[in-house]
């Protein structure tokens, strides 16, 4: 990834953090890179659940790979904190070019979303 791409992704993560805290009024934290055991980009707390966010701001959207990455990182997050994995919901939030944060896509699967 280019330096410009990294800056764009980092800015999107900061914008999302602000959106969750200020617009949605939910506790949120930006997570740090953890190598092969990466735990996602943001953790958002809501009614005893954690939404583990994988933030993407790319020109070409590949939803399947984003969902796969979010699932893996949600498992890492739960394991590292001793949390029941069923309480951590993996979500990809994908920036739509030229639109405000609130118009980003939230991507999951029915199985993940409804815990089937």
Biopython code that builds the backbone (N, CA, C, O; Angstrom):
import numpy as np
from Bio.PDB.StructureBuilder import StructureBuilder

atoms = [
    (1, "UNK", "N", (0.848, -1.180, 0.000)),
    (1, "UNK", "CA", (0.000, 0.000, 0.000)),
    (1, "UNK", "C", (0.886, 1.234, 0.000)),
    (1, "UNK", "O", (1.890, 1.283, 0.711)),
    (2, "UNK", "N", (0.522, 2.220, -0.788)),
    (2, "UNK", "CA", (1.291, 3.448, -0.881)),
    (2, "UNK", "C", (1.124, 4.296, 0.380)),
    (2, "UNK", "O", (0.205, 4.081, 1.169)),
    (3, "UNK", "N", (2.015, 5.250, 0.554)),
    (3, "UNK", "CA", (1.930, 6.142, 1.708)),
    (3, "UNK", "C", (0.629, 6.944, 1.661)),
    (3, "UNK", "O", (0.003, 7.180, 2.694)),
    (4, "UNK", "N", (0.227, 7.359, 0.462)),
    (4, "UNK", "CA", (-1.026, 8.103, 0.320)),
    (4, "UNK", "C", (-2.210, 7.229, 0.699)),
    (4, "UNK", "O", (-3.156, 7.701, 1.331)),
    (5, "UNK", "N", (-2.165, 5.968, 0.321)),
    (5, "UNK", "CA", (-3.237, 5.030, 0.669)),
    (5, "UNK", "C", (-3.326, 4.810, 2.170)),
    (5, "UNK", "O", (-4.420, 4.725, 2.728)),
    (6, "UNK", "N", (-2.170, 4.718, 2.821)),
    (6, "UNK", "CA", (-2.146, 4.544, 4.276)),
    (6, "UNK", "C", (-2.726, 5.773, 4.981)),
    (6, "UNK", "O", (-3.478, 5.648, 5.948)),
    (7, "UNK", "N", (-2.367, 6.958, 4.486)),
    (7, "UNK", "CA", (-2.900, 8.200, 5.077)),
    (7, "UNK", "C", (-4.419, 8.251, 4.911)),
    (7, "UNK", "O", (-5.140, 8.629, 5.834)),
    (8, "UNK", "N", (-4.893, 7.872, 3.739)),
    (8, "UNK", "CA", (-6.328, 7.877, 3.459)),
    (8, "UNK", "C", (-7.063, 6.920, 4.402)),
    (8, "UNK", "O", (-8.112, 7.258, 4.950)),
    (9, "UNK", "N", (-6.501, 5.722, 4.583)),
    (9, "UNK", "CA", (-7.099, 4.743, 5.488)),
    (9, "UNK", "C", (-7.072, 5.213, 6.926)),
    (9, "UNK", "O", (-8.052, 5.045, 7.651)),
    (10, "UNK", "N", (-5.969, 5.796, 7.345)),
    (10, "UNK", "CA", (-5.839, 6.295, 8.714)),
    (10, "UNK", "C", (-6.828, 7.429, 8.969)),
    (10, "UNK", "O", (-7.437, 7.498, 10.037)),
    (11, "UNK", "N", (-6.987, 8.312, 7.992)),
    (11, "UNK", "CA", (-7.940, 9.413, 8.136)),
    (11, "UNK", "C", (-9.363, 8.881, 8.242)),
    (11, "UNK", "O", (-10.158, 9.390, 9.031)),
    (12, "UNK", "N", (-9.693, 7.853, 7.447)),
    (12, "UNK", "CA", (-11.024, 7.253, 7.504)),
    (12, "UNK", "C", (-11.280, 6.658, 8.886)),
    (12, "UNK", "O", (-12.374, 6.813, 9.430)),
    (13, "UNK", "N", (-10.287, 5.982, 9.460)),
    (13, "UNK", "CA", (-10.431, 5.421, 10.805)),
    (13, "UNK", "C", (-10.692, 6.532, 11.826)),
    (13, "UNK", "O", (-11.561, 6.387, 12.686)),
    (14, "UNK", "N", (-9.958, 7.623, 11.738)),
    (14, "UNK", "CA", (-10.165, 8.752, 12.659)),
    (14, "UNK", "C", (-11.552, 9.356, 12.486)),
    (14, "UNK", "O", (-12.221, 9.688, 13.465)),
    (15, "UNK", "N", (-11.975, 9.495, 11.240)),
    (15, "UNK", "CA", (-13.309, 10.038, 10.967)),
    (15, "UNK", "C", (-14.398, 9.118, 11.509)),
    (15, "UNK", "O", (-15.393, 9.591, 12.059)),
    (16, "UNK", "N", (-14.216, 7.808, 11.359)),
    (16, "UNK", "CA", (-15.182, 6.850, 11.901)),
    (16, "UNK", "C", (-15.235, 6.927, 13.426)),
    (16, "UNK", "O", (-16.315, 6.909, 14.017)),
    (17, "UNK", "N", (-14.080, 7.011, 14.049)),
    (17, "UNK", "CA", (-14.017, 7.108, 15.506)),
    (17, "UNK", "C", (-14.822, 8.316, 15.985)),
    (17, "UNK", "O", (-15.617, 8.210, 16.918)),
    (18, "UNK", "N", (-14.611, 9.443, 15.349)),
    (18, "UNK", "CA", (-15.335, 10.663, 15.695)),
    (18, "UNK", "C", (-16.841, 10.485, 15.442)),
    (18, "UNK", "O", (-17.662, 10.929, 16.244)),
    (19, "UNK", "N", (-17.196, 9.842, 14.337)),
    (19, "UNK", "CA", (-18.605, 9.602, 14.006)),
    (19, "UNK", "C", (-19.279, 8.765, 15.087)),
    (19, "UNK", "O", (-20.366, 9.111, 15.550)),
    (20, "UNK", "N", (-18.642, 7.665, 15.494)),
    (20, "UNK", "CA", (-19.248, 6.814, 16.521)),
    (20, "UNK", "C", (-19.370, 7.535, 17.854)),
    (20, "UNK", "O", (-20.390, 7.411, 18.532)),
    (21, "UNK", "N", (-18.353, 8.280, 18.234)),
    (21, "UNK", "CA", (-18.372, 8.977, 19.517)),
    (21, "UNK", "C", (-19.313, 10.185, 19.528)),
    (21, "UNK", "O", (-20.059, 10.381, 20.487)),
    (22, "UNK", "N", (-19.279, 10.985, 18.480)),
    (22, "UNK", "CA", (-20.005, 12.254, 18.491)),
    (22, "UNK", "C", (-21.389, 12.178, 17.855)),
    (22, "UNK", "O", (-22.335, 12.762, 18.384)),
    (23, "UNK", "N", (-21.528, 11.488, 16.758)),
    (23, "UNK", "CA", (-22.811, 11.444, 16.056)),
    (23, "UNK", "C", (-23.707, 10.343, 16.600)),
    (23, "UNK", "O", (-24.900, 10.561, 16.808)),
    (24, "UNK", "N", (-23.147, 9.173, 16.832)),
    (24, "UNK", "CA", (-23.929, 8.027, 17.299)),
    (24, "UNK", "C", (-23.909, 7.917, 18.826)),
    (24, "UNK", "O", (-24.736, 7.212, 19.404)),
    (25, "UNK", "N", (-22.981, 8.604, 19.477)),
    (25, "UNK", "CA", (-22.825, 8.612, 20.941)),
    (25, "UNK", "C", (-22.590, 7.221, 21.522)),
    (25, "UNK", "O", (-23.222, 6.827, 22.502)),
    (26, "UNK", "N", (-21.669, 6.483, 20.899)),
    (26, "UNK", "CA", (-21.276, 5.170, 21.413)),
    (26, "UNK", "C", (-19.798, 5.192, 21.779)),
    (26, "UNK", "O", (-18.999, 5.840, 21.103)),
    (27, "UNK", "N", (-19.430, 4.486, 22.845)),
    (27, "UNK", "CA", (-18.012, 4.373, 23.182)),
    (27, "UNK", "C", (-17.279, 3.619, 22.073)),
    (27, "UNK", "O", (-17.705, 2.545, 21.650)),
    (28, "UNK", "N", (-16.191, 4.189, 21.621)),
    (28, "UNK", "CA", (-15.405, 3.579, 20.550)),
    (28, "UNK", "C", (-13.933, 3.822, 20.817)),
    (28, "UNK", "O", (-13.542, 4.850, 21.369)),
    (29, "UNK", "N", (-13.122, 2.846, 20.409)),
    (29, "UNK", "CA", (-11.676, 3.008, 20.528)),
    (29, "UNK", "C", (-11.011, 2.557, 19.246)),
    (29, "UNK", "O", (-11.453, 1.616, 18.588)),
    (30, "UNK", "N", (-9.945, 3.245, 18.913)),
    (30, "UNK", "CA", (-9.140, 2.866, 17.753)),
    (30, "UNK", "C", (-8.129, 1.844, 18.228)),
    (30, "UNK", "O", (-7.458, 2.044, 19.241)),
    (31, "UNK", "N", (-8.021, 0.752, 17.496)),
    (31, "UNK", "CA", (-7.135, -0.331, 17.882)),
    (31, "UNK", "C", (-5.785, -0.198, 17.173)),
    (31, "UNK", "O", (-5.687, 0.411, 16.108)),
    (32, "UNK", "N", (-4.762, -0.770, 17.773)),
    (32, "UNK", "CA", (-3.410, -0.698, 17.224)),
    (32, "UNK", "C", (-3.086, -1.972, 16.461)),
    (32, "UNK", "O", (-3.613, -3.042, 16.768)),
    (33, "UNK", "N", (-2.235, -1.853, 15.483)),
    (33, "UNK", "CA", (-1.806, -3.027, 14.729)),
    (33, "UNK", "C", (-1.151, -4.035, 15.658)),
    (33, "UNK", "O", (-0.411, -3.668, 16.571)),
    (34, "UNK", "N", (-1.431, -5.307, 15.415)),
    (34, "UNK", "CA", (-0.864, -6.360, 16.269)),
    (34, "UNK", "C", (-0.260, -7.478, 15.422)),
    (34, "UNK", "O", (-0.292, -8.642, 15.822)),
    (35, "UNK", "N", (0.283, -7.139, 14.267)),
    (35, "UNK", "CA", (0.932, -8.131, 13.414)),
    (35, "UNK", "C", (-0.042, -9.170, 12.898)),
    (35, "UNK", "O", (-1.136, -8.836, 12.442)),
    (36, "UNK", "N", (0.358, -10.438, 12.973)),
    (36, "UNK", "CA", (-0.491, -11.516, 12.473)),
    (36, "UNK", "C", (-1.742, -11.704, 13.317)),
    (36, "UNK", "O", (-2.694, -12.340, 12.867)),
    (37, "UNK", "N", (-1.760, -11.174, 14.509)),
    (37, "UNK", "CA", (-2.934, -11.264, 15.388)),
    (37, "UNK", "C", (-3.667, -9.928, 15.434)),
    (37, "UNK", "O", (-4.202, -9.533, 16.471)),
    (38, "UNK", "N", (-3.684, -9.240, 14.296)),
    (38, "UNK", "CA", (-4.355, -7.941, 14.219)),
    (38, "UNK", "C", (-5.796, -8.080, 14.694)),
    (38, "UNK", "O", (-6.457, -9.082, 14.420)),
    (39, "UNK", "N", (-6.274, -7.073, 15.403)),
    (39, "UNK", "CA", (-7.594, -7.117, 16.034)),
    (39, "UNK", "C", (-8.575, -6.127, 15.424)),
    (39, "UNK", "O", (-9.550, -5.756, 16.078)),
    (40, "UNK", "N", (-8.348, -5.690, 14.197)),
    (40, "UNK", "CA", (-9.264, -4.766, 13.560)),
    (40, "UNK", "C", (-8.848, -3.326, 13.750)),
    (40, "UNK", "O", (-7.783, -3.034, 14.295)),
    (41, "UNK", "N", (-9.709, -2.427, 13.291)),
    (41, "UNK", "CA", (-9.384, -1.009, 13.322)),
    (41, "UNK", "C", (-10.074, -0.258, 14.461)),
    (41, "UNK", "O", (-9.473, 0.614, 15.088)),
    (42, "UNK", "N", (-11.340, -0.600, 14.726)),
    (42, "UNK", "CA", (-12.097, 0.070, 15.778)),
    (42, "UNK", "C", (-12.933, -0.944, 16.533)),
    (42, "UNK", "O", (-13.388, -1.936, 15.965)),
    (43, "UNK", "N", (-13.131, -0.690, 17.814)),
    (43, "UNK", "CA", (-14.064, -1.470, 18.627)),
    (43, "UNK", "C", (-15.112, -0.489, 19.149)),
    (43, "UNK", "O", (-14.785, 0.508, 19.794)),
    (44, "UNK", "N", (-16.362, -0.790, 18.860)),
    (44, "UNK", "CA", (-17.471, 0.066, 19.260)),
    (44, "UNK", "C", (-18.356, -0.722, 20.219)),
    (44, "UNK", "O", (-18.795, -1.826, 19.895)),
    (45, "UNK", "N", (-18.618, -0.161, 21.395)),
    (45, "UNK", "CA", (-19.409, -0.843, 22.419)),
    (45, "UNK", "C", (-20.863, -0.394, 22.344)),
    (45, "UNK", "O", (-21.153, 0.794, 22.206)),
    (46, "UNK", "N", (-21.777, -1.365, 22.436)),
    (46, "UNK", "CA", (-23.203, -1.045, 22.405)),
    (46, "UNK", "C", (-23.982, -2.163, 23.085)),
    (46, "UNK", "O", (-23.917, -3.313, 22.651)),
    (47, "UNK", "N", (-24.708, -1.845, 24.131)),
    (47, "UNK", "CA", (-25.565, -2.775, 24.886)),
    (47, "UNK", "C", (-24.913, -4.135, 25.152)),
    (47, "UNK", "O", (-25.505, -5.179, 24.880)),
    (48, "UNK", "N", (-23.714, -4.109, 25.675)),
    (48, "UNK", "CA", (-23.030, -5.334, 26.047)),
    (48, "UNK", "C", (-22.399, -6.086, 24.886)),
    (48, "UNK", "O", (-21.911, -7.202, 25.068)),
    (49, "UNK", "N", (-22.399, -5.507, 23.717)),
    (49, "UNK", "CA", (-21.804, -6.122, 22.537)),
    (49, "UNK", "C", (-20.650, -5.257, 22.049)),
    (49, "UNK", "O", (-20.581, -4.063, 22.340)),
    (50, "UNK", "N", (-19.754, -5.877, 21.309)),
    (50, "UNK", "CA", (-18.681, -5.133, 20.667)),
    (50, "UNK", "C", (-18.814, -5.308, 19.167)),
    (50, "UNK", "O", (-18.873, -6.430, 18.663)),
    (51, "UNK", "N", (-18.861, -4.199, 18.465)),
    (51, "UNK", "CA", (-18.795, -4.236, 17.012)),
    (51, "UNK", "C", (-17.326, -4.038, 16.647)),
    (51, "UNK", "O", (-16.750, -2.977, 16.886)),
    (52, "UNK", "N", (-16.737, -5.070, 16.071)),
    (52, "UNK", "CA", (-15.343, -5.013, 15.676)),
    (52, "UNK", "C", (-15.326, -4.534, 14.228)),
    (52, "UNK", "O", (-15.794, -5.234, 13.330)),
    (53, "UNK", "N", (-14.791, -3.351, 14.011)),
    (53, "UNK", "CA", (-14.847, -2.692, 12.709)),
    (53, "UNK", "C", (-13.538, -2.845, 11.949)),
    (53, "UNK", "O", (-12.462, -2.534, 12.459)),
    (54, "UNK", "N", (-13.653, -3.324, 10.736)),
    (54, "UNK", "CA", (-12.552, -3.296, 9.775)),
    (54, "UNK", "C", (-12.897, -2.169, 8.808)),
    (54, "UNK", "O", (-13.846, -2.284, 8.032)),
    (55, "UNK", "N", (-12.135, -1.085, 8.852)),
    (55, "UNK", "CA", (-12.419, 0.104, 8.043)),
    (55, "UNK", "C", (-11.680, 0.014, 6.710)),
    (55, "UNK", "O", (-10.497, -0.323, 6.665)),
    (56, "UNK", "N", (-12.393, 0.320, 5.626)),
    (56, "UNK", "CA", (-11.795, 0.260, 4.294)),
    (56, "UNK", "C", (-12.134, 1.528, 3.523)),
    (56, "UNK", "O", (-13.291, 1.945, 3.470)),
    (57, "UNK", "N", (-11.122, 2.129, 2.930)),
    (57, "UNK", "CA", (-11.295, 3.313, 2.088)),
    (57, "UNK", "C", (-10.479, 3.076, 0.822)),
    (57, "UNK", "O", (-9.401, 3.645, 0.648)),
    (58, "UNK", "N", (-10.999, 2.240, -0.047)),
    (58, "UNK", "CA", (-10.279, 1.847, -1.258)),
    (58, "UNK", "C", (-11.115, 2.178, -2.494)),
    (58, "UNK", "O", (-12.342, 2.260, -2.423)),
    (59, "UNK", "N", (-10.445, 2.363, -3.609)),
    (59, "UNK", "CA", (-11.148, 2.677, -4.853)),
    (59, "UNK", "C", (-11.972, 1.486, -5.343)),
    (59, "UNK", "O", (-13.081, 1.657, -5.848)),
    (60, "UNK", "N", (-11.427, 0.293, -5.192)),
    (60, "UNK", "CA", (-12.114, -0.918, -5.640)),
    (60, "UNK", "C", (-12.596, -1.691, -4.416)),
    (60, "UNK", "O", (-11.800, -2.038, -3.544)),
    (61, "UNK", "N", (-13.887, -1.957, -4.355)),
    (61, "UNK", "CA", (-14.477, -2.628, -3.195)),
    (61, "UNK", "C", (-14.525, -4.139, -3.415)),
    (61, "UNK", "O", (-14.998, -4.627, -4.442)),
    (62, "UNK", "N", (-14.017, -4.865, -2.411)),
    (62, "UNK", "CA", (-14.053, -6.331, -2.450)),
    (62, "UNK", "C", (-14.669, -6.808, -1.132)),
    (62, "UNK", "O", (-13.961, -7.166, -0.190)),
    (63, "UNK", "N", (-15.995, -6.802, -1.090)),
    (63, "UNK", "CA", (-16.719, -7.075, 0.151)),
    (63, "UNK", "C", (-16.364, -8.421, 0.771)),
    (63, "UNK", "O", (-16.203, -8.505, 1.989)),
    (64, "UNK", "N", (-16.236, -9.474, -0.030)),
    (64, "UNK", "CA", (-15.952, -10.806, 0.518)),
    (64, "UNK", "C", (-14.645, -10.814, 1.305)),
    (64, "UNK", "O", (-14.577, -11.401, 2.385)),
    (65, "UNK", "N", (-13.618, -10.173, 0.778)),
    (65, "UNK", "CA", (-12.339, -10.157, 1.502)),
    (65, "UNK", "C", (-12.434, -9.314, 2.766)),
    (65, "UNK", "O", (-11.784, -9.624, 3.764)),
    (66, "UNK", "N", (-13.235, -8.252, 2.739)),
    (66, "UNK", "CA", (-13.398, -7.416, 3.925)),
    (66, "UNK", "C", (-14.091, -8.190, 5.046)),
    (66, "UNK", "O", (-13.688, -8.108, 6.206)),
    (67, "UNK", "N", (-15.132, -8.940, 4.693)),
    (67, "UNK", "CA", (-15.867, -9.732, 5.695)),
    (67, "UNK", "C", (-14.958, -10.808, 6.275)),
    (67, "UNK", "O", (-14.962, -11.039, 7.484)),
    (68, "UNK", "N", (-14.186, -11.460, 5.428)),
    (68, "UNK", "CA", (-13.257, -12.495, 5.900)),
    (68, "UNK", "C", (-12.250, -11.898, 6.885)),
    (68, "UNK", "O", (-11.996, -12.474, 7.943)),
    (69, "UNK", "N", (-11.686, -10.757, 6.540)),
    (69, "UNK", "CA", (-10.717, -10.093, 7.412)),
    (69, "UNK", "C", (-11.365, -9.682, 8.735)),
    (69, "UNK", "O", (-10.766, -9.861, 9.795)),
    (70, "UNK", "N", (-12.571, -9.138, 8.685)),
    (70, "UNK", "CA", (-13.274, -8.729, 9.906)),
    (70, "UNK", "C", (-13.540, -9.923, 10.814)),
    (70, "UNK", "O", (-13.407, -9.813, 12.033)),
    (71, "UNK", "N", (-13.913, -11.061, 10.238)),
    (71, "UNK", "CA", (-14.161, -12.277, 11.038)),
    (71, "UNK", "C", (-12.899, -12.727, 11.766)),
    (71, "UNK", "O", (-12.933, -13.018, 12.962)),
    (72, "UNK", "N", (-11.809, -12.780, 11.051)),
    (72, "UNK", "CA", (-10.534, -13.214, 11.644)),
    (72, "UNK", "C", (-10.128, -12.268, 12.767)),
    (72, "UNK", "O", (-9.733, -12.707, 13.847)),
    (73, "UNK", "N", (-10.227, -10.977, 12.507)),
    (73, "UNK", "CA", (-9.792, -9.998, 13.489)),
    (73, "UNK", "C", (-10.722, -9.935, 14.694)),
    (73, "UNK", "O", (-10.270, -9.653, 15.804)),
    (74, "UNK", "N", (-12.005, -10.192, 14.498)),
    (74, "UNK", "CA", (-12.933, -10.256, 15.633)),
    (74, "UNK", "C", (-12.568, -11.414, 16.547)),
    (74, "UNK", "O", (-12.633, -11.286, 17.770)),
    (75, "UNK", "N", (-12.184, -12.544, 15.964)),
    (75, "UNK", "CA", (-11.759, -13.701, 16.766)),
    (75, "UNK", "C", (-10.494, -13.369, 17.548)),
    (75, "UNK", "O", (-10.378, -13.738, 18.716)),
    (76, "UNK", "N", (-9.548, -12.682, 16.923)),
    (76, "UNK", "CA", (-8.321, -12.271, 17.621)),
    (76, "UNK", "C", (-8.644, -11.327, 18.776)),
    (76, "UNK", "O", (-8.095, -11.459, 19.870)),
    (77, "UNK", "N", (-9.537, -10.377, 18.523)),
    (77, "UNK", "CA", (-9.939, -9.398, 19.536)),
    (77, "UNK", "C", (-10.553, -10.110, 20.744)),
    (77, "UNK", "O", (-10.174, -9.842, 21.884)),
    (78, "UNK", "N", (-11.493, -11.010, 20.493)),
    (78, "UNK", "CA", (-12.164, -11.728, 21.582)),
    (78, "UNK", "C", (-11.165, -12.573, 22.369)),
    (78, "UNK", "O", (-11.188, -12.570, 23.600)),
    (79, "UNK", "N", (-10.299, -13.288, 21.676)),
    (79, "UNK", "CA", (-9.321, -14.153, 22.338)),
    (79, "UNK", "C", (-8.368, -13.338, 23.208)),
    (79, "UNK", "O", (-8.100, -13.710, 24.351)),
    (80, "UNK", "N", (-7.857, -12.235, 22.679)),
    (80, "UNK", "CA", (-6.881, -11.416, 23.407)),
    (80, "UNK", "C", (-7.468, -10.817, 24.685)),
    (80, "UNK", "O", (-6.731, -10.507, 25.621)),
    (81, "UNK", "N", (-8.782, -10.657, 24.725)),
    (81, "UNK", "CA", (-9.432, -10.032, 25.880)),
    (81, "UNK", "C", (-10.238, -11.012, 26.724)),
    (81, "UNK", "O", (-10.852, -10.622, 27.717)),
    (82, "UNK", "N", (-10.237, -12.285, 26.329)),
    (82, "UNK", "CA", (-10.996, -13.281, 27.075)),
    (82, "UNK", "C", (-12.494, -13.063, 27.015)),
    (82, "UNK", "O", (-13.215, -13.370, 27.964)),
    (83, "UNK", "N", (-12.960, -12.530, 25.890)),
    (83, "UNK", "CA", (-14.379, -12.236, 25.696)),
    (83, "UNK", "C", (-15.014, -13.389, 24.925)),
    (83, "UNK", "O", (-14.376, -13.992, 24.062)),
    (84, "UNK", "N", (-16.259, -13.689, 25.236)),
    (84, "UNK", "CA", (-17.010, -14.675, 24.466)),
    (84, "UNK", "C", (-17.086, -14.188, 23.021)),
    (84, "UNK", "O", (-17.602, -13.097, 22.778)),
    (85, "UNK", "N", (-16.588, -14.962, 22.053)),
    (85, "UNK", "CA", (-16.611, -14.538, 20.650)),
    (85, "UNK", "C", (-18.016, -14.224, 20.126)),
    (85, "UNK", "O", (-18.165, -13.481, 19.155)),
    (86, "UNK", "N", (-19.044, -14.787, 20.766)),
    (86, "UNK", "CA", (-20.421, -14.509, 20.349)),
    (86, "UNK", "C", (-20.846, -13.083, 20.689)),
    (86, "UNK", "O", (-21.872, -12.610, 20.199)),
    (87, "UNK", "N", (-20.072, -12.398, 21.520)),
    (87, "UNK", "CA", (-20.383, -11.012, 21.905)),
    (87, "UNK", "C", (-19.628, -9.991, 21.044)),
    (87, "UNK", "O", (-19.760, -8.783, 21.243)),
    (88, "UNK", "N", (-18.836, -10.487, 20.086)),
    (88, "UNK", "CA", (-18.055, -9.618, 19.210)),
    (88, "UNK", "C", (-18.550, -9.807, 17.773)),
    (88, "UNK", "O", (-18.429, -10.889, 17.199)),
    (89, "UNK", "N", (-19.105, -8.739, 17.210)),
    (89, "UNK", "CA", (-19.685, -8.797, 15.871)),
    (89, "UNK", "C", (-18.719, -8.211, 14.844)),
    (89, "UNK", "O", (-18.382, -7.030, 14.923)),
    (90, "UNK", "N", (-18.272, -9.013, 13.889)),
    (90, "UNK", "CA", (-17.379, -8.494, 12.850)),
    (90, "UNK", "C", (-18.152, -7.714, 11.792)),
    (90, "UNK", "O", (-19.130, -8.207, 11.231)),
    (91, "UNK", "N", (-17.700, -6.499, 11.532)),
    (91, "UNK", "CA", (-18.304, -5.661, 10.502)),
    (91, "UNK", "C", (-17.208, -4.975, 9.697)),
    (91, "UNK", "O", (-16.186, -4.563, 10.246)),
    (92, "UNK", "N", (-17.429, -4.858, 8.411)),
    (92, "UNK", "CA", (-16.564, -4.022, 7.575)),
    (92, "UNK", "C", (-17.331, -2.734, 7.296)),
    (92, "UNK", "O", (-18.506, -2.770, 6.931)),
    (93, "UNK", "N", (-16.668, -1.612, 7.467)),
    (93, "UNK", "CA", (-17.272, -0.327, 7.121)),
    (93, "UNK", "C", (-16.445, 0.220, 5.967)),
    (93, "UNK", "O", (-15.234, 0.408, 6.080)),
    (94, "UNK", "N", (-17.130, 0.473, 4.850)),
    (94, "UNK", "CA", (-16.457, 0.802, 3.600)),
    (94, "UNK", "C", (-16.830, 2.215, 3.153)),
    (94, "UNK", "O", (-18.000, 2.515, 2.914)),
    (95, "UNK", "N", (-15.828, 3.069, 3.046)),
    (95, "UNK", "CA", (-16.015, 4.462, 2.619)),
    (95, "UNK", "C", (-16.457, 4.515, 1.177)),
    (95, "UNK", "O", (-15.917, 3.823, 0.313)),
    (96, "UNK", "N", (-17.441, 5.342, 0.934)),
    (96, "UNK", "CA", (-17.894, 5.606, -0.434)),
    (96, "UNK", "C", (-17.291, 6.935, -0.877)),
    (96, "UNK", "O", (-17.510, 7.970, -0.247)),
    (97, "UNK", "N", (-16.547, 6.893, -1.943)),
    (97, "UNK", "CA", (-15.827, 8.075, -2.427)),
    (97, "UNK", "C", (-16.768, 9.247, -2.651)),
    (97, "UNK", "O", (-17.834, 9.107, -3.251)),
    (98, "UNK", "N", (-16.351, 10.407, -2.157)),
    (98, "UNK", "CA", (-17.086, 11.638, -2.384)),
    (98, "UNK", "C", (-18.342, 11.811, -1.547)),
    (98, "UNK", "O", (-19.082, 12.776, -1.737)),
    (99, "UNK", "N", (-18.592, 10.892, -0.624)),
    (99, "UNK", "CA", (-19.789, 10.973, 0.212)),
    (99, "UNK", "C", (-19.394, 11.095, 1.681)),
    (99, "UNK", "O", (-18.293, 10.697, 2.062)),
    (100, "UNK", "N", (-20.285, 11.641, 2.506)),
    (100, "UNK", "CA", (-19.963, 11.764, 3.931)),
    (100, "UNK", "C", (-19.897, 10.399, 4.619)),
    (100, "UNK", "O", (-20.412, 9.406, 4.104)),
    (101, "UNK", "N", (-19.266, 10.367, 5.769)),
    (101, "UNK", "CA", (-19.075, 9.148, 6.555)),
    (101, "UNK", "C", (-20.384, 8.382, 6.745)),
    (101, "UNK", "O", (-20.402, 7.157, 6.623)),
    (102, "UNK", "N", (-21.450, 9.067, 7.035)),
    (102, "UNK", "CA", (-22.732, 8.409, 7.280)),
    (102, "UNK", "C", (-23.267, 7.630, 6.088)),
    (102, "UNK", "O", (-24.194, 6.835, 6.239)),
    (103, "UNK", "N", (-22.704, 7.843, 4.918)),
    (103, "UNK", "CA", (-23.119, 7.117, 3.716)),
    (103, "UNK", "C", (-22.209, 5.932, 3.406)),
    (103, "UNK", "O", (-22.315, 5.327, 2.340)),
    (104, "UNK", "N", (-21.322, 5.605, 4.332)),
    (104, "UNK", "CA", (-20.451, 4.430, 4.159)),
    (104, "UNK", "C", (-21.284, 3.165, 4.207)),
    (104, "UNK", "O", (-22.354, 3.129, 4.815)),
    (105, "UNK", "N", (-20.780, 2.134, 3.562)),
    (105, "UNK", "CA", (-21.440, 0.823, 3.620)),
    (105, "UNK", "C", (-21.029, 0.089, 4.893)),
    (105, "UNK", "O", (-19.884, 0.193, 5.333)),
    (106, "UNK", "N", (-21.960, -0.647, 5.477)),
    (106, "UNK", "CA", (-21.672, -1.566, 6.573)),
    (106, "UNK", "C", (-21.899, -2.960, 6.004)),
    (106, "UNK", "O", (-23.001, -3.281, 5.558)),
    (107, "UNK", "N", (-20.858, -3.788, 6.018)),
    (107, "UNK", "CA", (-20.908, -5.074, 5.334)),
    (107, "UNK", "C", (-20.735, -6.216, 6.338)),
    (107, "UNK", "O", (-19.831, -6.200, 7.174)),
    (108, "UNK", "N", (-21.609, -7.190, 6.234)),
    (108, "UNK", "CA", (-21.560, -8.390, 7.068)),
    (108, "UNK", "C", (-22.249, -9.497, 6.278)),
    (108, "UNK", "O", (-22.589, -9.323, 5.108)),
    (109, "UNK", "N", (-22.444, -10.619, 6.924)),
    (109, "UNK", "CA", (-23.257, -11.692, 6.347)),
    (109, "UNK", "C", (-24.465, -11.873, 7.255)),
    (109, "UNK", "O", (-24.442, -11.460, 8.414)),
    (110, "UNK", "N", (-25.503, -12.477, 6.740)),
    (110, "UNK", "CA", (-26.676, -12.754, 7.573)),
    (110, "UNK", "C", (-26.298, -13.665, 8.734)),
    (110, "UNK", "O", (-26.764, -13.471, 9.857)),
    (111, "UNK", "N", (-25.455, -14.656, 8.467)),
    (111, "UNK", "CA", (-25.038, -15.590, 9.515)),
    (111, "UNK", "C", (-24.323, -14.858, 10.640)),
    (111, "UNK", "O", (-24.616, -15.091, 11.813)),
    (112, "UNK", "N", (-23.391, -13.979, 10.299)),
    (112, "UNK", "CA", (-22.672, -13.225, 11.328)),
    (112, "UNK", "C", (-23.612, -12.254, 12.051)),
    (112, "UNK", "O", (-23.585, -12.157, 13.278)),
    (113, "UNK", "N", (-24.422, -11.555, 11.302)),
    (113, "UNK", "CA", (-25.265, -10.526, 11.882)),
    (113, "UNK", "C", (-26.317, -11.099, 12.828)),
    (113, "UNK", "O", (-26.583, -10.524, 13.883)),
    (114, "UNK", "N", (-26.916, -12.231, 12.455)),
    (114, "UNK", "CA", (-27.950, -12.831, 13.275)),
    (114, "UNK", "C", (-27.447, -13.985, 14.128)),
    (114, "UNK", "O", (-28.231, -14.683, 14.771)),
    (115, "UNK", "N", (-26.125, -14.182, 14.129)),
    (115, "UNK", "CA", (-25.481, -15.204, 14.967)),
    (115, "UNK", "C", (-26.117, -16.585, 14.812)),
    (115, "UNK", "O", (-26.494, -17.224, 15.794)),
    (116, "UNK", "N", (-26.227, -17.022, 13.583)),
    (116, "UNK", "CA", (-26.798, -18.349, 13.316)),
    (116, "UNK", "C", (-25.717, -19.382, 13.241)),
    (116, "UNK", "O", (-26.002, -20.560, 13.023)),
]
sb = StructureBuilder()
sb.init_structure("model")
sb.init_model(0)
sb.init_chain("A")
sb.init_seg("    ")
for serial, (resi, resn, name, xyz) in enumerate(atoms, 1):
    if name == "N":
        sb.init_residue(resn, " ", resi, " ")
    sb.init_atom(name, np.array(xyz, "f"), 0.0, 1.0, " ", f" {name:<3s}", serial, name[0])
structure = sb.get_structure()
